[in-house]
Amino acid sequence: MRVFKWHWLGLSLLLIITAIIYSDMWSAPYIFWDDEPNIFKNPYFQHGVWWWVWFEPYFGLYVPVTSSVWALLFFWGGGETWPFRALNLGLHLYNILFVYVFLRLLARELKAKSELAIFFAVSVFALHPLQVQAVAWISGGRDLLAAFFALASTCLFFGLRSRIGYCLALLMFVCALLSKPIVVVLPIALLVLNVACFRRPLKQSVLWLAPWMLASLVTIWLTQKGQGPYFVNEVAWFVRPVLLFDSLAFYIGKTLWPYPLAGNYDHTPLRLMSEPRWWVTSLVCAVFILSVTVYVWCRARRFSVLSWWLLFLLPVSGIVPFAYQNIGGVADHYNYLPMVGVAAFLLLLCSLVPSPAQLVPIALVALSALGYVSWRRLDVWQSNTNFFMDMARAAPNSYSTAIGMSVVMCIDVRDYQAGLEWTDKALKQKPGDILALANRSMCLGESGRSKQVLELERELLKLDRQVLRDKAPTPYSNLLTNMGRAAFALREFERGFQFICEAYRVLPSNPSHRQNLLAATELLGREKLAAECAP
């Protein structure tokens, strides 16, 4: 009874400490990097038609469960950020509980039950700085929600051996797939653990998990279909194994030494292929992982728990192409669910020590360091300025950095010249990029250089407007709006009206475009013109 009370007391203390660490994020604003299009300027939410997320992908992902939860919080909180902060923190705390239950089930099965070892392992999952991005970034709620359902499914699968438990576990897995498709590998992870650690027959395990694998195949098909417009494959198939081991080396390094961290590392396939050290890193990692795999299979199958870490990184490792890989091939939030495998490995490693109590001083120092680094890392997520300034230090040559810094410099810092220099960096990497042109027009407009804004029309004429309407309606319509405002500032009213009218036609779901149109028609005194701008 004393042991029972101790471990629940310790777990409660861990949850309280975790909540205190992340409490600084409660009133923090959202980061416009993905948070705006995903939630706060999502046209489905703004127009109250959120149910359409169940019928079509949005921004390359079919995640209707996550989108529905976000829509509910958006309406309930009136567009404020605090409900999303509460969601992310609450999911992280629940995931800590699920990891604790899973580790206890695993420890009991492998006869490695040590309360201190379990507590240390779950604390690493809770406090590791790599977890900060998923919890502090509102858009990271996808990873947290998918992990919540995946971990619930895992605990039900191993802990409730009954028909009801099996059906509930399958239902939780389907919800996880509809939260974020990164969990498609869960059936394989459960198969490996069921055979290697829980010592169940292989044939029986495959039959049990056949429906799970079918659900994963359907999700893979839906994901590939939804990612079409955002999918750019710039790497040959025979190079992808090298990408795989390079990304695994990255995550091993950041897990062991989580510094420095960044929102975007500019760790893209094209950049890596231009660096000779990339091949060396990949080769060393490949030899290491293959050696560990052979050793575990031949001598210590209980350490097959590491397969959880490896399998959940596979979908975003580069072995198969995925959307946005050319923006960032690695990211901290990708490692959120794989960290469960790291926790399981630590549990088994600590259980090998004759007296786990000897590890208490080391564990306290390690956990204090992890918690402190996580707390300090939260400063980066307190504002757009902090976030992109940090990204500029970590990846100064990244396209994403250039785009974000151009907005920060022109809107927050009001250093227009610096903002224009960042747009030049983005345009140098992607000539004619519509997002960079839109940001440039915004910087020029904010600084009062209306004539230079209108000069961007020459760049616009070089682009395929139909492609822009179909694939980049938001930045395209923003550029048109900025050009319209510039024309009005120069008293070229008819020209300005045409730009604003076209912006509304491109994206009528944007409320600001409608307001600009009404303001322009009122200024011209020709209300009938608004009807002519119908999309």
URMOPE-V945708 format. One record per backbone hydrogen bond with DSSP energy under -0.5 kcal/mol. CO is the residue of the C=O (numbers start at 0). NH is the residue of the N-H. E is the energy in kcal/mol with one decimal. If there is no record, write none. Layout:
<<CO | NH | E> <CO | NH | E>>
//
This chain:
<<0 | 4 | -2.4> <1 | 5 | -2.6> <2 | 6 | -2.5> <3 | 7 | -1.6> <4 | 8 | -2.1> <5 | 9 | -2.8> <6 | 10 | -2.2> <7 | 11 | -2.2> <8 | 12 | -2.2> <9 | 13 | -2.1> <10 | 14 | -2.3> <11 | 15 | -2.2> <12 | 16 | -2.6> <13 | 17 | -2.5> <14 | 18 | -2.4> <15 | 19 | -2.3> <16 | 20 | -2.4> <17 | 21 | -2.0> <18 | 22 | -0.6> <19 | 22 | -0.8> <20 | 23 | -0.7> <21 | 24 | -1.7> <22 | 25 | -1.7> <24 | 27 | -1.1> <30 | 34 | -1.0> <31 | 33 | -1.3> <33 | 37 | -2.2> <34 | 38 | -2.1> <34 | 39 | -1.6> <35 | 40 | -3.3> <38 | 41 | -1.4> <40 | 42 | -0.5> <41 | 44 | -0.6> <41 | 45 | -2.5> <42 | 46 | -1.7> <43 | 48 | -2.4> <44 | 47 | -1.1> <48 | 51 | -1.9> <49 | 52 | -2.1> <50 | 53 | -1.7> <51 | 54 | -1.8> <51 | 55 | -1.0> <57 | 60 | -1.4> <60 | 57 | -2.6> <60 | 62 | -0.9> <62 | 66 | -2.6> <63 | 67 | -2.3> <64 | 68 | -2.2> <65 | 69 | -2.7> <66 | 70 | -2.5> <67 | 71 | -2.3> <68 | 72 | -2.2> <69 | 73 | -2.6> <70 | 74 | -2.4> <71 | 75 | -2.6> <72 | 76 | -2.6> <73 | 78 | -1.9> <74 | 77 | -0.5> <76 | 79 | -1.2> <80 | 83 | -0.8> <80 | 84 | -1.9> <81 | 85 | -2.5> <82 | 86 | -2.1> <83 | 87 | -2.5> <84 | 88 | -2.3> <85 | 89 | -2.7> <86 | 90 | -2.8> <87 | 91 | -2.1> <88 | 92 | -2.3> <89 | 93 | -2.3> <90 | 94 | -2.6> <91 | 95 | -1.8> <92 | 96 | -1.7> <93 | 97 | -2.4> <94 | 98 | -2.6> <95 | 99 | -2.2> <96 | 100 | -2.3> <97 | 101 | -2.8> <98 | 102 | -2.6> <99 | 103 | -2.0> <100 | 104 | -2.2> <101 | 105 | -2.4> <102 | 106 | -2.9> <103 | 107 | -2.3> <104 | 108 | -1.9> <105 | 109 | -2.3> <106 | 111 | -2.7> <107 | 110 | -0.6> <111 | 113 | -0.7> <113 | 117 | -2.7> <114 | 118 | -2.5> <115 | 119 | -2.4> <116 | 120 | -2.4> <117 | 121 | -2.5> <118 | 122 | -1.8> <119 | 123 | -1.8> <120 | 124 | -1.6> <121 | 125 | -1.9> <122 | 126 | -2.6> <123 | 127 | -1.7> <127 | 130 | -2.0> <128 | 131 | -1.4> <130 | 134 | -1.6> <131 | 135 | -3.5> <132 | 136 | -1.8> <135 | 137 | -0.6> <136 | 139 | -1.5> <137 | 140 | -1.9> <138 | 141 | -1.4> <139 | 142 | -0.5> <139 | 143 | -1.8> <140 | 144 | -2.8> <141 | 145 | -2.4> <142 | 146 | -2.2> <143 | 147 | -2.3> <144 | 148 | -2.1> <145 | 149 | -2.3> <146 | 150 | -3.0> <147 | 151 | -2.1> <148 | 152 | -2.5> <149 | 153 | -2.2> <150 | 154 | -2.6> <151 | 155 | -2.2> <152 | 156 | -2.5> <153 | 157 | -2.2> <154 | 158 | -2.2> <155 | 159 | -1.9> <158 | 160 | -0.6> <159 | 161 | -2.0> <161 | 165 | -2.4> <162 | 166 | -2.4> <163 | 167 | -2.6> <164 | 168 | -2.3> <165 | 169 | -2.3> <166 | 170 | -2.3> <167 | 171 | -2.5> <168 | 172 | -1.9> <169 | 173 | -2.1> <170 | 174 | -2.1> <171 | 175 | -2.0> <172 | 176 | -2.4> <173 | 177 | -1.9> <175 | 178 | -1.1> <175 | 179 | -2.1> <177 | 64 | -1.6> <177 | 65 | -0.9> <179 | 182 | -1.3> <180 | 183 | -1.7> <181 | 184 | -0.6> <182 | 185 | -2.1> <184 | 188 | -2.1> <185 | 189 | -2.9> <186 | 190 | -2.1> <187 | 191 | -2.4> <188 | 192 | -2.3> <189 | 193 | -2.7> <190 | 194 | -1.9> <191 | 195 | -3.0> <192 | 196 | -1.8> <192 | 197 | -2.5> <193 | 199 | -2.7> <200 | 204 | -2.1> <201 | 205 | -2.4> <202 | 206 | -2.0> <203 | 207 | -2.3> <204 | 208 | -2.0> <205 | 209 | -0.7> <206 | 209 | -0.7> <208 | 212 | -2.3> <209 | 213 | -2.0> <210 | 214 | -2.1> <211 | 215 | -2.0> <212 | 216 | -2.2> <213 | 217 | -2.1> <214 | 218 | -2.0> <215 | 219 | -2.5> <216 | 220 | -2.0> <217 | 221 | -2.3> <218 | 222 | -2.7> <219 | 223 | -2.5> <220 | 224 | -2.0> <221 | 225 | -2.3> <222 | 226 | -2.1> <224 | 227 | -0.7> <226 | 229 | -1.1> <226 | 230 | -0.6> <227 | 230 | -1.4> <229 | 231 | -0.6> <229 | 323 | -1.0> <231 | 233 | -0.8> <235 | 238 | -1.4> <235 | 239 | -0.7> <236 | 239 | -0.8> <238 | 241 | -0.8> <238 | 242 | -1.6> <239 | 243 | -2.5> <240 | 244 | -2.1> <241 | 245 | -1.9> <242 | 246 | -2.5> <243 | 247 | -2.1> <244 | 248 | -2.1> <245 | 249 | -1.9> <246 | 250 | -2.2> <247 | 251 | -2.4> <248 | 252 | -2.4> <249 | 253 | -2.5> <250 | 254 | -2.0> <251 | 255 | -2.2> <252 | 256 | -2.6> <256 | 258 | -2.7> <265 | 267 | -1.4> <266 | 328 | -1.0> <267 | 271 | -2.4> <268 | 272 | -2.2> <269 | 273 | -0.6> <270 | 273 | -0.8> <271 | 274 | -1.9> <273 | 275 | -0.5> <274 | 277 | -1.3> <274 | 278 | -0.5> <275 | 278 | -1.0> <275 | 279 | -1.1> <276 | 280 | -2.8> <277 | 281 | -2.2> <278 | 282 | -2.2> <279 | 283 | -2.6> <280 | 284 | -2.4> <281 | 285 | -2.5> <282 | 286 | -2.3> <283 | 287 | -2.2> <284 | 288 | -2.9> <285 | 289 | -2.5> <286 | 290 | -2.1> <287 | 291 | -2.4> <288 | 292 | -2.5> <289 | 293 | -2.2> <290 | 294 | -2.4> <291 | 295 | -2.8> <292 | 296 | -2.3> <293 | 297 | -2.1> <294 | 298 | -3.2> <294 | 299 | -0.9> <295 | 299 | -0.8> <299 | 302 | -1.8> <300 | 303 | -2.0> <301 | 304 | -1.0> <302 | 305 | -1.7> <303 | 306 | -2.2> <304 | 307 | -1.5> <304 | 308 | -0.6> <305 | 309 | -1.9> <306 | 310 | -3.2> <307 | 311 | -2.1> <308 | 312 | -0.7> <309 | 312 | -0.6> <309 | 313 | -0.9> <310 | 313 | -0.6> <310 | 314 | -0.6> <312 | 315 | -1.0> <313 | 316 | -1.7> <321 | 324 | -1.6> <323 | 326 | -1.5> <323 | 327 | -2.1> <330 | 333 | -0.9> <330 | 334 | -0.5> <331 | 334 | -1.7> <332 | 335 | -1.3> <333 | 337 | -0.5> <334 | 338 | -1.1> <335 | 338 | -0.5> <336 | 339 | -2.1> <337 | 340 | -1.3> <337 | 341 | -1.0> <338 | 342 | -2.2> <339 | 343 | -2.4> <340 | 344 | -2.1> <341 | 345 | -2.4> <342 | 346 | -2.1> <343 | 347 | -1.9> <344 | 348 | -2.4> <345 | 349 | -2.8> <346 | 350 | -1.6> <347 | 351 | -0.6> <348 | 351 | -1.0> <349 | 352 | -1.4> <354 | 357 | -2.4> <355 | 358 | -1.8> <356 | 359 | -1.3> <358 | 362 | -3.2> <359 | 363 | -2.7> <360 | 364 | -2.1> <361 | 365 | -2.6> <362 | 366 | -2.9> <363 | 367 | -2.3> <364 | 368 | -2.2> <365 | 369 | -2.4> <366 | 370 | -2.7> <367 | 371 | -2.2> <368 | 372 | -2.5> <369 | 373 | -2.3> <370 | 374 | -2.2> <371 | 375 | -2.4> <372 | 376 | -2.2> <373 | 377 | -1.1> <375 | 378 | -1.4> <376 | 379 | -1.3> <377 | 380 | -1.0> <378 | 381 | -1.5> <379 | 382 | -0.6> <381 | 28 | -0.7> <382 | 386 | -2.3> <383 | 387 | -2.7> <384 | 388 | -2.3> <385 | 389 | -2.0> <386 | 390 | -1.9> <387 | 391 | -2.3> <388 | 392 | -1.4> <389 | 393 | -1.8> <390 | 394 | -3.4> <394 | 397 | -1.5> <397 | 401 | -2.2> <398 | 402 | -2.4> <399 | 403 | -2.5> <400 | 404 | -3.1> <401 | 405 | -1.7> <402 | 406 | -1.3> <403 | 407 | -2.4> <404 | 408 | -2.9> <405 | 409 | -1.5> <406 | 410 | -2.7> <406 | 411 | -0.6> <407 | 411 | -1.4> <407 | 412 | -2.5> <408 | 413 | -0.7> <408 | 414 | -2.4> <413 | 415 | -1.0> <414 | 418 | -2.1> <415 | 419 | -2.4> <416 | 420 | -1.9> <417 | 421 | -1.9> <418 | 422 | -1.8> <419 | 423 | -1.9> <420 | 424 | -1.7> <421 | 425 | -2.0> <422 | 426 | -2.6> <423 | 427 | -1.8> <424 | 428 | -1.5> <425 | 429 | -2.5> <429 | 432 | -2.0> <432 | 436 | -2.2> <433 | 437 | -2.3> <434 | 438 | -2.2> <435 | 439 | -2.4> <436 | 440 | -2.4> <437 | 441 | -1.9> <438 | 442 | -2.5> <439 | 443 | -2.7> <440 | 444 | -2.4> <441 | 445 | -2.7> <442 | 446 | -1.6> <443 | 448 | -2.7> <444 | 447 | -1.4> <447 | 449 | -1.3> <448 | 452 | -1.3> <449 | 453 | -1.9> <450 | 454 | -1.1> <452 | 455 | -1.5> <453 | 456 | -1.7> <454 | 457 | -1.3> <455 | 458 | -0.5> <455 | 459 | -2.0> <456 | 460 | -2.1> <458 | 461 | -0.9> <459 | 462 | -1.6> <462 | 464 | -0.9> <463 | 467 | -1.9> <464 | 468 | -2.5> <465 | 469 | -1.9> <466 | 470 | -2.9> <467 | 471 | -2.0> <471 | 475 | -1.9> <472 | 476 | -2.4> <473 | 477 | -2.1> <474 | 478 | -2.3> <475 | 479 | -2.0> <476 | 480 | -2.3> <477 | 481 | -2.4> <478 | 482 | -2.1> <479 | 483 | -2.3> <480 | 484 | -2.4> <481 | 485 | -2.0> <482 | 486 | -2.2> <483 | 487 | -2.1> <484 | 488 | -2.3> <485 | 489 | -1.5> <486 | 491 | -3.2> <487 | 490 | -1.7> <490 | 492 | -1.1> <491 | 495 | -2.5> <492 | 496 | -2.6> <493 | 497 | -1.7> <494 | 498 | -1.7> <495 | 499 | -2.3> <496 | 500 | -2.8> <497 | 501 | -2.2> <498 | 502 | -2.1> <499 | 503 | -1.9> <500 | 504 | -2.0> <501 | 505 | -2.2> <502 | 506 | -2.0> <506 | 509 | -1.6> <508 | 510 | -0.7> <509 | 512 | -0.8> <509 | 513 | -1.3> <510 | 514 | -2.2> <511 | 515 | -2.5> <512 | 516 | -2.0> <513 | 517 | -2.3> <514 | 518 | -2.4> <515 | 519 | -2.3> <516 | 520 | -2.4> <517 | 521 | -2.1> <518 | 522 | -2.1> <519 | 523 | -2.1> <520 | 524 | -1.1> <520 | 525 | -1.9> <525 | 528 | -2.0> <526 | 529 | -1.5> <527 | 530 | -0.7> <527 | 531 | -0.8> <528 | 532 | -0.6> <529 | 532 | -1.1> <530 | 533 | -1.2>>
//
